[in-house]
């Protein structure tokens, strides 16, 4: 977790959290349909949103070259730009699919991008928020792969590919991902072996948080952590359309049906 902390007052409104939109997957037609649904959701919460947290894997692939970003997603980017113009704070987190985000969203849209989990204080409540990839026990092969992908030399080397070639390679890799192959039974609950749940329990021993909020798992979850904390996994938007809302009454994990 980074040392960054946000302090937010609800002021009679709500915080909204969603992750794993995977825009771009598994093909352009389905991605466009999902993008429209996400925009409808953003419109539906705009009047009530004190802040919106987009918690990783928003894009199925994203890489920022020096002067180039991936094409597409203009309706979505325009919508979050509009929300920022309405003075709604938006916080972006990188996931394992869009970990190569840099400064475009911050400089062009005024949207900060976090690469590690952060702590959020909401009144008397303390939250930990992050995508969740690479946390907890196990998954050693991915942790090794993440070190390679985030290595400065690897990023420098990839940047020397022509964008058409680099993005083509990335899309081919993305096509092998879990979200692009839903027949892999993403919905299976692993019980005590849920690695992010284990991670929350480990953190809670020495550092209390009321809510632990992660994505990555592609399974909506609400699980107790000790006697007074809760772990929420946000699910995904390819088939579930789930999000978390936090207001004065507490937290609720909900499916968007619009």
C-alpha positions in Angstrom: 0.0 0.0 0.0 1.2 3.5 -0.8 1.5 6.2 1.9 -1.2 8.3 0.1 -4.4 9.0 2.0 -7.6 10.7 0.9 -9.9 12.5 3.3 -13.4 12.7 2.0 -16.6 14.2 3.6 -19.8 12.7 2.3 -21.8 16.0 2.7 -25.0 14.1 2.3 -23.9 12.3 -0.8 -22.4 8.9 -1.7 -19.2 7.3 -2.8 -19.3 4.9 -5.7 -16.8 2.1 -6.6 -16.6 -0.1 -9.7 -13.8 -2.1 -11.4 -13.1 -4.5 -14.2 -14.9 -2.9 -17.1 -12.4 -4.4 -19.4 -13.3 -2.0 -22.2 -12.0 -3.4 -25.5 -12.7 -7.1 -24.6 -13.7 -9.5 -25.9 -14.5 -7.8 -29.2 -15.4 -4.3 -30.4 -19.2 -4.9 -30.6 -19.6 -6.3 -27.1 -17.2 -3.7 -25.7 -19.3 -0.9 -27.3 -22.5 -2.3 -25.7 -20.8 -2.4 -22.3 -19.4 1.1 -22.7 -22.9 2.4 -23.3 -24.1 0.6 -20.2 -21.3 2.0 -18.1 -22.2 5.5 -19.3 -25.8 5.0 -18.3 -24.6 3.9 -14.9 -22.4 7.0 -14.6 -25.4 9.2 -15.6 -27.6 7.5 -13.0 -25.2 8.3 -10.1 -24.0 11.8 -11.1 -26.4 13.7 -9.0 -25.6 11.7 -5.9 -21.9 11.1 -6.3 -19.5 12.8 -3.9 -16.7 10.9 -5.6 -16.3 8.0 -8.1 -13.6 5.4 -7.7 -12.7 3.3 -10.8 -10.7 0.5 -9.3 -8.5 -1.0 -12.1 -8.8 -3.0 -15.3 -11.1 -0.3 -16.7 -9.4 -1.0 -20.0 -8.5 -4.4 -21.2 -5.3 -2.9 -22.5 -3.8 0.6 -22.0 -0.3 1.8 -22.8 0.8 5.4 -23.1 3.5 6.1 -25.6 5.2 9.5 -25.5 2.6 11.0 -27.9 0.1 8.2 -28.5 -2.6 6.5 -26.5 -4.9 3.6 -27.7 -7.7 4.7 -29.9 -11.3 4.2 -29.0 -13.3 4.7 -25.7 -14.1 8.3 -26.6 -17.7 8.2 -25.2 -16.4 6.8 -21.9 -13.5 9.3 -21.7 -15.9 12.2 -22.7 -18.3 11.1 -19.9 -15.8 11.1 -17.1 -14.4 14.4 -18.4 -17.9 15.8 -18.2 -18.3 14.5 -14.7 -15.0 16.2 -13.7 -16.3 19.5 -15.2 -19.3 19.0 -12.8 -16.7 19.0 -9.9 -17.2 15.3 -9.2 -13.8 13.9 -8.1 -12.8 10.7 -10.0 -10.0 8.4 -8.8 -8.4 5.9 -11.2 -6.5 2.8 -10.1 -4.4 0.7 -12.4 -5.1 -3.0 -12.7 -3.1 -5.8 -14.2 -4.5 -5.0 -17.7 -4.0 -1.2 -17.6 -0.9 -1.0 -15.4 0.9 1.0 -18.0 -1.2 4.1 -17.4 1.0 7.2 -16.8 0.0 10.9 -16.8 -2.6 11.3 -19.6 -5.6 11.1 -17.3 -4.0 13.3 -14.7 -2.8 16.0 -17.1 -5.7 16.1 -19.6 -8.7 15.3 -17.3 -7.5 16.2 -13.8 -8.0 12.5 -12.7 -5.3 11.2 -10.4 -4.1 7.7 -11.1 -3.0 5.3 -8.3 -0.7 2.3 -8.9 -1.0 0.8 -5.4 -3.8 0.6 -2.8 -4.5 3.7 -0.9 -6.2 4.6 2.4 -9.4 6.7 2.3 -10.8 8.3 5.4 -14.6 9.0 5.3 -15.7 10.5 8.5 -14.8 8.0 11.2 -14.5 5.1 8.7 -11.2 4.1 7.2 -11.1 2.3 3.8 -8.4 0.5 1.9 -9.0 0.7 -1.9 -7.0 -0.9 -4.7 -7.3 -3.3 -7.6 -5.8 -6.2 -5.7 -3.6 -7.9 -8.2 -0.5 -9.4 -6.7 -1.7 -9.1 -3.1 -2.1 -12.0 -0.7 -0.6 -15.5 -0.9 0.0 -17.6 -4.0 -0.2 -16.5 -7.7 3.6 -16.5 -7.8 3.7 -16.7 -11.6 1.6 -13.5 -12.0 3.7 -11.7 -9.4 6.8 -12.5 -11.3 5.1 -11.4 -14.6 4.1 -8.1 -13.0 7.7 -7.4 -12.0 8.7 -7.9 -15.6 5.9 -5.7 -17.0 6.5 -2.9 -14.5 10.3 -3.0 -14.9 11.5 0.3 -16.4 13.6 -1.4 -19.0 10.6 -3.5 -20.2 8.4 -0.4 -20.6 11.2 1.4 -22.4 11.7 -1.6 -24.7 8.0 -1.9 -25.5 7.7 1.8 -26.2 10.1 1.3 -29.2 7.6 -1.0 -30.9 5.5 1.0 -33.4 2.1 1.6 -31.7 0.2 -0.5 -34.3 2.4 -3.5 -33.6 2.6 -3.0 -29.9 -1.2 -2.7 -29.5 -1.7 -5.7 -31.8 0.6 -7.8 -29.6 -1.2 -6.6 -26.4 -4.6 -7.4 -27.8 -3.5 -10.9 -28.8 -2.3 -11.4 -25.2 -5.4 -9.9 -23.8 -7.5 -12.4 -25.7 -6.1 -15.1 -23.5 -7.3 -13.4 -20.3 -9.8 -14.7 -17.8 -12.4 -12.0 -18.7 -12.2 -12.9 -22.4 -12.8 -16.5 -21.7 -15.7 -16.6 -19.4 -16.1 -20.4 -19.7 -13.3 -20.7 -17.1 -15.8 -20.6 -14.2 -14.9 -17.2 -12.8 -17.8 -17.5 -10.4 -16.4 -20.2 -8.2 -16.0 -19.0 -4.6 -12.8 -20.3 -3.1 -13.7 -20.1 0.6 -10.8 -19.6 2.9 -8.5 -19.8 -0.1 -9.7 -16.5 -1.4 -6.3 -14.8 -1.5 -7.6 -11.2 -1.2 -9.7 -12.1 1.8 -6.6 -13.6 3.4 -4.7 -10.5 2.6 -7.3 -8.4 4.3 -7.2 -10.6 7.4 -3.4 -10.2 7.5 -3.5 -6.4 7.3 -6.3 -6.1 9.9 -4.1 -7.7 12.6 -1.9 -4.6 12.7 -3.8 -1.9 10.8 -7.6 -1.6 11.2 -9.8 -0.7 8.2 -13.5 -0.7 8.3 -13.8 -1.6 4.6 -11.4 -3.3 2.2 -12.4 -2.6 -1.4 -10.8 -4.5 -4.2 -11.5 -5.6 -7.8 -9.5 -8.2 -9.9 -11.3 -11.2 -8.6 -14.3 -10.9 -11.0 -16.6 -12.1 -8.3 -18.9 -9.8 -6.2 -18.1 -10.6 -2.5 -19.0 -9.3 0.9 -17.1 -11.1 3.6 -16.3 -10.4 7.3 -12.8 -9.5 8.3 -12.4 -10.0 12.1 -15.2 -8.6 14.3 -15.6 -5.1 12.8 -14.4 -5.0 9.2 -15.7 -6.1 5.8 -14.0 -7.1 2.6 -15.9 -6.2 -0.6 -14.9 -7.4 -4.1 -16.5 -5.3 -6.8 -17.1 -8.0 -9.4 -16.9 -7.1 -13.1 -19.0 -5.6 -15.9 -18.8 -8.2 -18.6 -21.7 -10.1 -17.1 -22.4 -8.8 -13.6 -22.5 -5.0 -13.6 -21.9 -4.7 -9.9 -20.7 -1.7 -7.9 -20.4 -0.6 -4.3 -22.1 2.4 -2.8 -21.1 4.0 0.5 -23.3 6.6 2.2 -24.3 7.7 5.7 -26.1 4.4 6.2 -23.2 2.2 5.3 -22.1 0.2 2.3 -24.1 -1.8 -0.2 -23.0 -4.0 -3.1 -25.5 -3.6 -5.9 -26.2 -4.7 -9.5 -26.8 -2.0 -12.1 -29.9 -3.0 -14.2 -30.3 0.0 -16.4 
